[in-house]
Amino acid sequence: MRLTRSNVILLLILLIGLFLRIYHLGHESIWVDEAYSIRCAGLCLPELFEEIAGKDKHPPLYYVILHTWVGLFGDSEFSARLPSAIFGFLCLLMMYKVGSLMFDREVGLLSCMVLALSLFHVRYSQEARMYSLMALLFLVSIYYFIRLLEEGSIVSLLGYILSTSLLMHTHYYGLFMVAAQNVYVVTLFLFSKGIPHFSLKKWVWLQVVLALLFAPWAAVLVGQFLSQQQAFWIARPSANWIISCFRAYSGGSRVLLLVFLMVSPFSVLTYRRLCGKAEWHNLFGSLEAHQWNVRLSNLRGVLLLAMWLLTPIILPYVASQFLTPFFLTRYTIGASLAFYFLAAMGIASFKNRYVRLSAVLVVVACSLASMGSYYTKGTNTNWRDAINDVERDAEQGDLCLIKAVWYNGVVLLTEYYGEKADLVKKQFPVGREDGSEEQLREELLTTVKGHDRVWVIVSKPHRYAALVAFVKSWMLESYHLCSEREYFGVATFLFEKNSAR
């Protein structure tokens, strides 16, 4: 690779992006979903497929990759998250290649920079889940999709089939990318002169091949969907959820979101000043004298980006209004890539280099500001320290009462961080937490019977403040409080029976 100016900038962006994805990779405690990923990765392959087909709601590719990885390198926090960081780094390379292929090298560099500094993507590149892999396969699929439509070579055909099939076997939101590609192809055949060297019949057969490759897991997916018709933990989305997607893509920064929204419309415009000159002593008059040549451009590319951006958001949002809700911001991670492309194109369209540089600096400043808060404050509940401290002070036969949204997930966390298998773990309350005080008293009495030492572990204690206050008050009637510790997102209490003093 020649050491040109653009190559040096690309190398710098890649190094910064890699650093942000590796830095503090094992610093935070794992959370419930990561604990589940690691547990699945520790199973043999037949048990792994049985587990995710029966209990999980995602296709198997990521779990198979993680299974192989932890078998070679262990399941520490750093090791389990490293594949996601690698996928996130590879996303930067593919972002540049797709941007350069669709538009030009400047758009490729700018979009790569936006992605490298994206808090949204950095976060999911530091999580032992499938989201960064899904983003990578979104980009690889679209890369070969574009090449396939432009040149129709056997390499691009095989690359598209392989990458798209892997995408659908990583997350079911990959199906929405396929839907977006189909809408784009049909639109070209209906409203343009079609696609040179590529027939609609050939495209239909290609989709049949993809459907056949996904068919074995599609049967499992239908079973998973039917099993969740009665109840599911995801709430029905409101219109604000769509807004929250774009806010998340912007790292939670309102300024950055505003910049992205302001520059994106310029992605479809080409403009040139024909005459006119700014005169500060007659500003309004000089502006009225300006004449511009403005025209639409990049229509095919922007249409593809619009389909890419909106389909993985709008389709699941609408479907979630009528079916079991399955809309979550992190599931739409692939759509965020199209949003970054639109912003990069808008910035690249500015003719004035000072305006272009100012937009770049604002993006960099806002992105780094969000990143600083992420690294210093953290996001995951500190289960590692909480469980380690309980393990250190616990005695054989101690009872652990656990209150959390996902009780089974907390059990997975105690298995991951804990070493003592002789602790008795129970969920509390088993019944309705908003039941009468008498019901809660009876349940507590039954649950703690026969235990002189009781640990109470509460996730998000501020959320269950009333329940925690009630439990403490009731326990203090027969027990004394030995210790009370608070961690980020979790609190632990140790009660010992008065007669056992």
C-alpha positions as CSV (number, residue, x, y, z in Angstrom):
1,M,0.0,0.0,0.0
2,R,1.4,3.4,-1.1
3,L,1.9,5.8,1.8
4,T,-0.4,8.5,0.4
5,R,-2.1,11.2,2.4
6,S,-5.4,9.3,2.4
7,N,-3.8,6.0,3.3
8,V,-2.0,7.7,6.3
9,I,-5.4,9.2,7.4
10,L,-7.0,5.8,7.0
11,L,-4.3,4.1,9.1
12,L,-4.6,6.7,11.8
13,I,-8.4,6.2,11.9
14,L,-8.0,2.4,12.1
15,L,-5.5,2.6,14.9
16,I,-7.8,5.0,16.9
17,G,-10.8,2.8,16.3
18,L,-8.8,-0.3,17.4
19,F,-7.6,1.4,20.5
20,L,-11.1,2.5,21.5
21,R,-12.4,-1.1,21.1
22,I,-9.6,-2.7,23.0
23,Y,-9.2,-0.2,25.8
24,H,-10.8,-1.3,29.1
25,L,-12.1,-4.4,27.3
26,G,-12.1,-6.5,30.4
27,H,-12.5,-3.7,32.9
28,E,-16.3,-4.0,33.5
29,S,-18.2,-6.9,34.9
30,I,-20.1,-9.0,32.4
31,W,-23.8,-8.6,32.4
32,V,-26.7,-11.1,32.1
33,D,-26.7,-11.5,28.3
34,E,-22.9,-11.9,28.3
35,A,-23.1,-14.6,31.0
36,Y,-25.6,-16.5,28.8
37,S,-23.3,-16.2,25.8
38,I,-20.4,-17.6,27.8
39,R,-22.5,-20.4,29.3
40,C,-23.6,-21.4,25.8
41,A,-20.0,-21.2,24.5
42,G,-19.0,-23.7,27.2
43,L,-21.5,-26.4,26.0
44,C,-20.6,-29.1,23.5
45,L,-22.0,-28.3,20.0
46,P,-25.1,-30.7,20.2
47,E,-26.0,-29.2,23.6
48,L,-25.3,-25.7,22.3
49,F,-27.7,-26.1,19.4
50,E,-30.3,-27.6,21.7
51,E,-30.0,-24.8,24.1
52,I,-30.4,-21.9,21.7
53,A,-33.1,-23.6,19.7
54,G,-35.1,-24.2,22.9
55,K,-34.4,-21.1,25.1
56,D,-32.6,-18.4,23.1
57,K,-34.1,-16.2,20.4
58,H,-31.1,-15.8,18.1
59,P,-29.5,-17.9,15.3
60,P,-26.4,-20.0,16.2
61,L,-23.4,-18.5,14.3
62,Y,-22.1,-16.2,17.0
63,Y,-22.4,-18.9,19.7
64,V,-20.5,-21.4,17.5
65,I,-17.7,-18.8,17.0
66,L,-17.5,-18.0,20.7
67,H,-17.6,-21.7,21.5
68,T,-14.5,-22.3,19.4
69,W,-12.8,-19.1,20.8
70,V,-13.2,-19.8,24.5
71,G,-12.1,-23.4,23.9
72,L,-8.8,-22.0,22.7
73,F,-8.3,-18.8,24.8
74,G,-10.5,-19.2,27.9
75,D,-13.6,-17.3,29.0
76,S,-12.3,-14.4,31.0
77,E,-14.0,-11.0,30.5
78,F,-11.3,-9.9,28.1
79,S,-11.1,-13.1,26.2
80,A,-14.9,-13.5,25.8
81,R,-15.2,-10.0,24.5
82,L,-12.2,-10.0,22.2
83,P,-14.0,-11.5,19.2
84,S,-16.5,-8.7,19.3
85,A,-13.7,-6.2,19.4
86,I,-12.1,-7.9,16.3
87,F,-15.4,-7.8,14.5
88,G,-15.8,-4.1,15.4
89,F,-12.4,-3.3,14.0
90,L,-13.0,-5.2,10.8
91,C,-16.2,-3.1,10.5
92,L,-14.0,-0.1,10.1
93,L,-12.1,-1.6,7.1
94,M,-15.4,-2.6,5.4
95,M,-16.9,0.8,6.1
96,Y,-14.1,2.4,4.2
97,K,-14.4,-0.2,1.3
98,V,-18.2,0.2,1.0
99,G,-18.0,4.0,1.1
100,S,-15.2,4.1,-1.5
101,L,-17.1,1.6,-3.7
102,M,-20.5,3.4,-3.5
103,F,-19.2,6.9,-3.7
104,D,-15.5,7.9,-3.4
105,R,-12.5,7.6,-1.1
106,E,-13.3,10.8,0.8
107,V,-16.8,9.5,1.8
108,G,-15.0,6.2,2.7
109,L,-12.6,8.0,5.0
110,L,-15.3,10.2,6.6
111,S,-17.7,7.3,7.2
112,C,-14.9,5.2,8.6
113,M,-14.0,8.1,11.0
114,V,-17.6,8.4,12.2
115,L,-17.8,4.7,12.8
116,A,-14.4,4.6,14.6
117,L,-15.6,7.2,17.1
118,S,-19.1,5.9,17.4
119,L,-19.9,5.2,21.1
120,F,-22.8,3.1,20.0
121,H,-20.5,0.7,18.1
122,V,-17.6,0.9,20.6
123,R,-20.0,-0.3,23.3
124,Y,-21.2,-3.3,21.3
125,S,-17.6,-4.1,20.2
126,Q,-16.9,-4.5,23.9
127,E,-19.7,-6.9,24.6
128,A,-19.7,-10.7,24.4
129,R,-22.8,-10.7,22.1
130,M,-23.4,-10.9,18.4
131,Y,-24.0,-7.3,17.5
132,S,-20.6,-6.3,16.1
133,L,-20.6,-9.5,14.1
134,M,-24.0,-8.6,12.7
135,A,-22.8,-5.1,11.8
136,L,-19.7,-6.5,10.0
137,L,-21.8,-8.9,8.0
138,F,-24.3,-6.1,7.1
139,L,-21.3,-4.3,5.5
140,V,-19.9,-7.4,3.8
141,S,-23.3,-8.3,2.4
142,I,-23.9,-4.8,1.0
143,Y,-20.4,-4.7,-0.4
144,Y,-20.9,-7.8,-2.5
145,F,-24.4,-6.8,-3.3
146,I,-23.2,-3.6,-4.9
147,R,-20.4,-5.4,-6.8
148,L,-22.9,-8.0,-7.9
149,L,-25.2,-5.4,-9.4
150,E,-22.3,-3.6,-11.0
151,E,-20.2,-6.4,-12.5
152,G,-22.1,-9.7,-11.9
153,S,-18.9,-11.7,-11.4
154,I,-18.9,-15.2,-9.9
155,V,-16.7,-13.9,-7.0
156,S,-19.3,-11.2,-6.1
157,L,-22.1,-13.7,-6.5
158,L,-20.5,-16.2,-4.1
159,G,-19.4,-13.5,-1.7
160,Y,-23.0,-12.2,-1.6
161,I,-24.5,-15.6,-1.0
162,L,-22.0,-16.5,1.7
163,S,-22.0,-13.2,3.6
164,T,-25.8,-12.8,3.5
165,S,-26.4,-16.4,4.6
166,L,-24.0,-15.9,7.5
167,L,-25.8,-12.6,8.4
168,M,-29.1,-14.4,8.6
169,H,-27.6,-17.1,10.8
170,T,-26.2,-14.4,13.2
171,H,-29.4,-12.4,13.9
172,Y,-32.9,-12.5,12.6
173,Y,-32.6,-8.7,11.8
174,G,-30.4,-9.8,9.0
175,L,-33.6,-10.7,7.2
176,F,-34.5,-7.0,7.1
177,M,-31.3,-6.3,5.2
178,V,-32.3,-8.9,2.6
179,A,-35.7,-7.2,2.5
180,A,-34.1,-3.8,1.9
181,Q,-32.0,-5.2,-0.9
182,N,-35.1,-6.7,-2.5
183,V,-37.0,-3.4,-2.3
184,Y,-34.0,-1.6,-3.9
185,V,-33.7,-4.1,-6.8
186,V,-37.4,-4.1,-7.5
187,T,-37.4,-0.3,-7.5
188,L,-34.5,-0.2,-10.0
189,F,-36.4,-2.5,-12.4
190,L,-39.7,-0.5,-12.0
191,F,-38.5,3.0,-12.1
192,S,-35.2,2.9,-14.1
193,K,-33.7,1.1,-17.0
194,G,-33.0,-1.9,-14.9
195,I,-29.6,-3.3,-14.1
196,P,-27.0,-4.0,-16.8
197,H,-25.9,-7.6,-17.0
198,F,-28.3,-8.6,-14.3
199,S,-31.9,-9.9,-14.8
200,L,-34.8,-9.9,-12.4
201,K,-35.1,-13.6,-12.9
202,K,-31.5,-14.1,-11.8
203,W,-32.2,-12.1,-8.7
204,V,-35.3,-14.2,-7.8
205,W,-33.3,-17.4,-8.2
206,L,-30.6,-15.9,-5.9
207,Q,-33.2,-15.2,-3.2
208,V,-34.4,-18.8,-3.5
209,V,-30.9,-20.0,-2.8
210,L,-30.7,-17.8,0.3
211,A,-34.0,-19.0,1.4
212,L,-32.9,-22.7,1.0
213,L,-29.7,-22.0,3.0
214,F,-31.7,-20.4,5.8
215,A,-34.5,-23.0,5.7
216,P,-33.1,-25.3,8.4
217,W,-32.9,-22.6,11.0
218,A,-36.1,-20.9,9.7
219,A,-38.1,-23.8,11.1
220,V,-36.5,-23.3,14.5
221,L,-37.2,-19.5,14.2
222,V,-40.9,-20.2,13.6
223,G,-41.0,-22.4,16.7
224,Q,-39.3,-19.8,18.8
225,F,-41.7,-17.1,17.6
226,L,-44.8,-19.2,18.4
227,S,-43.4,-20.0,21.8
228,Q,-43.3,-16.3,22.6
229,Q,-46.9,-15.4,21.6
230,Q,-48.2,-15.5,25.1
231,A,-45.6,-13.3,26.8
232,F,-42.3,-11.7,26.0
233,W,-40.1,-9.3,28.0
234,I,-39.8,-6.6,25.2
235,A,-42.4,-3.9,25.6
236,R,-44.5,-2.7,22.6
237,P,-42.5,0.2,21.1
238,S,-43.8,3.7,20.9
239,A,-42.8,6.4,18.3
240,N,-40.2,7.7,20.7
241,W,-38.4,4.4,20.3
242,I,-37.5,5.3,16.7
243,I,-36.2,8.7,17.9
244,S,-34.2,6.9,20.6
245,C,-32.5,4.8,17.8
246,F,-31.0,7.9,16.2
247,R,-30.0,9.4,19.5
248,A,-28.2,6.1,20.3
249,Y,-26.5,6.1,16.9
250,S,-25.2,9.6,17.9
251,G,-23.7,8.4,21.2
252,G,-26.5,10.1,23.2
253,S,-25.2,13.5,22.1
254,R,-28.0,15.8,21.0
255,V,-25.4,18.1,19.3
256,L,-24.0,15.3,17.3
257,L,-27.5,14.1,16.3
258,L,-28.4,17.6,15.2
259,V,-25.2,17.8,13.1
260,F,-25.9,14.4,11.5
261,L,-29.5,15.4,10.7
262,M,-28.4,18.8,9.3
263,V,-25.7,17.5,7.0
264,S,-27.5,14.3,5.8
265,P,-29.8,16.1,3.3
266,F,-26.7,17.4,1.4
267,S,-25.9,13.8,0.5
268,V,-28.4,14.0,-2.3
269,L,-27.5,17.5,-3.5
270,T,-24.8,18.9,-5.7
271,Y,-24.5,22.7,-5.8
272,R,-22.3,25.3,-7.5
273,R,-22.3,29.1,-7.1
274,L,-22.8,30.8,-10.4
275,C,-22.4,34.4,-9.2
276,G,-22.5,36.5,-6.1
277,K,-20.1,37.6,-3.4
278,A,-20.7,38.1,0.3
279,E,-20.4,41.7,1.4
280,W,-20.6,42.1,5.1
281,H,-21.7,45.8,4.9
282,N,-24.6,44.7,2.7
283,L,-25.1,41.2,3.8
284,F,-28.8,40.7,2.9
285,G,-28.5,42.4,-0.5
286,S,-25.4,40.4,-1.4
287,L,-27.1,37.1,-0.5
288,E,-30.1,38.0,-2.6
289,A,-27.7,38.5,-5.5
290,H,-26.3,35.0,-5.2
291,Q,-27.3,32.5,-7.9
292,W,-26.7,28.8,-7.4
293,N,-26.9,25.7,-9.6
294,V,-28.5,23.1,-7.4
295,R,-29.3,19.6,-8.6
296,L,-30.0,16.1,-7.3
297,S,-27.2,13.6,-7.4
298,N,-26.2,10.2,-6.1
299,L,-29.9,9.1,-6.3
300,R,-29.2,5.4,-6.6
301,G,-26.7,5.4,-3.8
302,V,-28.9,7.5,-1.5
303,L,-31.9,5.3,-2.3
304,L,-29.9,2.2,-1.3
305,L,-28.9,3.9,2.0
306,A,-32.5,5.0,2.7
307,M,-33.7,1.4,2.3
308,W,-30.8,0.2,4.4
309,L,-31.5,2.7,7.1
310,L,-35.3,2.6,7.3
311,T,-36.1,-1.1,6.6
312,P,-34.5,-2.6,9.8
313,I,-36.2,0.1,11.8
314,I,-39.7,0.6,10.3
315,L,-40.5,-3.1,9.5
316,P,-39.8,-4.5,13.0
317,Y,-41.5,-1.4,14.6
318,V,-44.7,-1.9,12.6
319,A,-44.6,-5.7,13.1
320,S,-44.2,-5.2,16.8
321,Q,-47.5,-3.2,16.9
322,F,-49.4,-6.3,15.8
323,L,-47.2,-9.3,16.8
324,T,-45.1,-10.1,19.8
325,P,-42.8,-7.1,20.2
326,F,-39.2,-7.7,19.1
327,F,-38.0,-4.1,18.5
328,L,-34.8,-3.1,20.4
329,T,-32.3,-0.3,19.5
330,R,-29.3,-2.6,19.6
331,Y,-31.0,-5.0,17.1
332,T,-31.0,-2.1,14.6
333,I,-27.2,-1.7,14.7
334,G,-26.9,-2.4,11.0
335,A,-29.2,0.5,10.2
336,S,-26.8,2.9,12.0
337,L,-24.2,2.3,9.4
338,A,-26.4,3.8,6.6
339,F,-27.0,6.8,8.9
340,Y,-23.2,7.3,9.2
341,F,-22.8,7.1,5.4
342,L,-25.5,9.7,4.8
343,A,-23.8,12.0,7.4
344,A,-20.3,11.4,5.8
345,M,-21.7,12.2,2.3
346,G,-23.3,15.4,3.6
347,I,-20.0,16.6,5.1
348,A,-18.0,15.6,1.9
349,S,-20.4,17.6,-0.2
350,F,-19.4,20.9,1.3
351,K,-17.2,22.8,-1.1
352,N,-15.7,25.1,1.4
353,R,-12.9,23.3,3.2
354,Y,-13.3,25.3,6.3
355,V,-16.9,24.4,6.6
356,R,-16.0,20.8,6.0
357,L,-13.2,20.9,8.5
358,S,-15.5,22.5,11.1
359,A,-18.1,19.8,10.7
360,V,-15.4,17.1,11.1
361,L,-14.1,18.7,14.3
362,V,-17.6,18.9,15.8
363,V,-18.2,15.2,15.1
364,V,-14.8,14.3,16.6
365,A,-15.4,16.6,19.7
366,C,-18.9,15.3,20.4
367,S,-17.9,11.7,19.9
368,L,-14.9,11.9,22.2
369,A,-16.9,13.7,24.9
370,S,-19.4,10.8,24.9
371,M,-16.6,8.3,24.9
372,G,-15.0,9.8,28.0
373,S,-18.1,9.4,30.0
374,Y,-18.5,5.8,28.9
375,Y,-15.0,4.8,30.0
376,T,-15.1,6.7,33.3
377,K,-18.6,5.9,34.5
378,G,-19.2,2.5,33.0
379,T,-22.6,1.0,32.0
380,N,-22.7,-2.6,33.4
381,T,-23.9,-3.6,36.9
382,N,-20.9,-4.4,39.0
383,W,-21.7,-8.1,39.6
384,R,-18.1,-9.1,39.7
385,D,-17.3,-7.2,43.0
386,A,-20.6,-7.9,44.5
387,I,-20.5,-11.7,44.0
388,N,-16.8,-11.9,44.9
389,D,-17.4,-10.1,48.2
390,V,-20.4,-12.4,49.0
391,E,-18.3,-15.5,48.2
392,R,-15.5,-14.3,50.4
393,D,-17.7,-13.8,53.5
394,A,-20.3,-16.5,52.9
395,E,-20.4,-19.7,54.9
396,Q,-21.6,-23.1,54.0
397,G,-25.4,-23.3,53.8
398,D,-26.0,-19.6,53.7
399,L,-29.2,-18.6,51.9
400,C,-29.0,-16.0,49.1
401,L,-32.3,-14.2,48.3
402,I,-32.0,-12.7,44.9
403,K,-34.2,-9.9,43.5
404,A,-33.6,-9.0,39.9
405,V,-35.5,-8.6,36.6
406,W,-33.7,-11.7,35.3
407,Y,-33.3,-14.1,38.2
408,N,-31.9,-16.9,36.0
409,G,-29.4,-14.5,34.6
410,V,-28.1,-13.6,38.0
411,V,-27.7,-17.3,38.8
412,L,-25.6,-17.5,35.6
413,L,-23.5,-14.6,36.9
414,T,-23.0,-16.2,40.3
415,E,-21.9,-19.4,38.5
416,Y,-19.4,-17.4,36.3
417,Y,-17.9,-15.4,39.2
418,G,-18.6,-17.7,42.1
419,E,-16.7,-20.7,43.3
420,K,-18.8,-21.9,46.2
421,A,-21.5,-24.4,45.2
422,D,-22.8,-24.8,48.7
423,L,-24.9,-21.6,48.8
424,V,-28.6,-21.9,48.6
425,K,-30.0,-19.5,46.0
426,K,-33.7,-18.5,45.8
427,Q,-35.7,-15.9,44.0
428,F,-37.6,-13.4,46.1
429,P,-40.4,-12.6,45.9
430,V,-41.6,-15.6,44.0
431,G,-45.2,-14.2,43.9
432,R,-46.2,-10.6,43.1
433,E,-43.9,-8.1,44.6
434,D,-46.9,-5.7,44.9
435,G,-48.8,-8.2,47.0
436,S,-50.0,-7.3,50.5
437,E,-47.6,-7.0,53.3
438,E,-49.1,-10.1,54.9
439,Q,-48.4,-12.2,51.7
440,L,-44.8,-10.9,51.6
441,R,-44.4,-11.8,55.3
442,E,-45.6,-15.3,54.8
443,E,-43.4,-15.8,51.8
444,L,-40.3,-14.5,53.7
445,L,-41.1,-16.7,56.7
446,T,-41.3,-19.8,54.5
447,T,-38.2,-18.9,52.5
448,V,-35.8,-18.1,55.3
449,K,-37.0,-21.0,57.5
450,G,-34.0,-23.1,58.7
451,H,-31.4,-20.5,57.7
452,D,-29.4,-18.6,60.4
453,R,-27.6,-16.5,57.8
454,V,-29.4,-14.8,54.9
455,W,-27.9,-12.8,52.1
456,V,-30.2,-10.4,50.2
457,I,-28.9,-9.5,46.7
458,V,-30.8,-6.8,44.9
459,S,-30.2,-5.6,41.3
460,K,-31.1,-1.9,40.7
461,P,-32.0,-1.3,44.4
462,H,-33.4,2.1,43.6
463,R,-36.0,0.4,41.5
464,Y,-37.1,-1.8,44.3
465,A,-36.6,0.7,47.2
466,A,-40.0,0.0,48.8
467,L,-39.4,-3.8,48.7
468,V,-35.9,-3.5,50.1
469,A,-37.1,-1.3,52.9
470,F,-39.9,-3.8,53.8
471,V,-37.5,-6.8,53.7
472,K,-34.9,-5.0,55.9
473,S,-37.7,-4.1,58.4
474,W,-39.0,-7.6,58.6
475,M,-35.6,-9.3,58.8
476,L,-34.6,-7.0,61.7
477,E,-37.4,-8.5,63.8
478,S,-35.5,-11.8,64.1
479,Y,-32.1,-11.1,62.5
480,H,-29.4,-8.4,62.9
481,L,-27.8,-6.7,59.9
482,C,-24.1,-7.7,59.7
483,S,-23.2,-5.9,56.5
484,E,-24.7,-3.7,53.9
485,R,-22.7,-2.9,50.7
486,E,-23.6,-0.9,47.6
487,Y,-22.0,-1.4,44.2
488,F,-22.8,0.1,40.8
489,G,-26.3,-1.2,40.1
490,V,-26.5,-3.8,42.9
491,A,-26.7,-3.9,46.7
492,T,-26.0,-6.8,49.1
493,F,-27.2,-7.3,52.7
494,L,-26.1,-10.0,55.2
495,F,-28.5,-10.9,58.0
496,E,-27.7,-13.2,60.9
497,K,-30.2,-14.7,63.3
498,N,-30.1,-13.2,66.7
499,S,-30.1,-16.6,68.4
500,A,-27.0,-17.5,66.3
501,R,-24.8,-14.7,67.7
